[in-house]
Amino acid sequence: DDINAMEIHHWYTKFMKECPSGQLCLHEFKHVLDLHGLTPEANNYVEQVFHTFDMNKDGFIDFLEFIAAINLVIRGKIDQKLKWYFKLYDADGNGCIDKKELLSIFRAIQAINGYTNMTAEEFTNMIFQKIDINNDGELTLEEFINGVEKDEDLMELITKSFDLSNVLKVIQNGRRNSV
C-alpha cells in the first residue's frame, strides 16, 4: 500500500522541475509545496517538517528523503506516524514534548489547514490531561504513543488535525487560504 508509480512520477517531475540539482533546501521545499506568505507560526512548522525530513541532517532533502517523507505521511503505519509526529513536536529535541511545544505546533497547523473545533489551548490541555500519566507536564515518546493508541477519540483527532496528507492535498490542489 505504498505510493504508486504514478504518484512517484508526479512528485518526481515536480521535484526535478523545481530542483534540478536533486537537493531541496528549505527555500525550495517551501516553493515545491507552494507555501508562501505563511504566518510566523505556520512557517516554523514547515521548517520543523523540513528538518524532520532531512534524515541525514545535511540541510537538504534529496528525492529519496522526500518520497520517504511523503510515503510515511500518506501511508505510514500508525505507530510510525506517531513516532514521526512526536519528533516533529519535540522542537528542542530533548525527547519530551512540553505544553509549549505542543501548543506552538498546534497553532501552526491550524494556521495551515484551518481544521479546528477547539482552541489550541483547549486541545493541548486535553491531550496532557489524557496522556501525561505522571503529571510532570511533559510527554515522553512512550506516554505519547501509548496514550494516543489507547484513546480512539484522541487518535482520530490527532490523525485528522496533524495529518500532513491533508496539508499536502490542500497544497497539491492549490487551495491555499489567501493570507
C-alpha positions, 0 to 999 in steps of 0.5 A: 500500500505504498505510493504508486508509480504514478504518484512517484512520477508526479512528485518526481517531475515536480521535484526535478522541475523545481530542483534540478540539482536533486537537493531541496533546501528549505527555500525550495521545499517551501516553493515545491509545496507552494507555501508562501506568505505563511504566518510566523507560526505556520512557517516554523512548522514547515521548517520543523517538517523540513528538518524532520525530513532531512534524515541525514541532517545535511540541510537538504532533502534529496528525492529519496528523503522526500518520497520517504517523507511523503510515503510515511505521511500518506501511508505510514503505519500508525505507530510510525506516524506517531513516532514521526509526529512526536519528533516533529513536536519535540522542537528542542529535541530533548525527547519530551514534548512540553505544553509549549511545544505542543501548543506552538505546533498546534497553532501552526497547523491550524494556521495551515489547514484551518481544521479546528473545533477547539482552541489550541489551548483547549486541545493541548490541555486535553491531550496532557490531561489524557496522556501525561500519566505522571503529571510532570507536564511533559510527554515522553515518546512512550506516554505519547504513543501509548496514550494516543493508541489507547484513546480512539477519540484522541487518535482520530483527532490527532490523525485528522488535525496533524495529518500532513496528507491533508496539508499536502492535498490542500497544497497539491490542489492549490487551495491555499487560504489567501493570507 
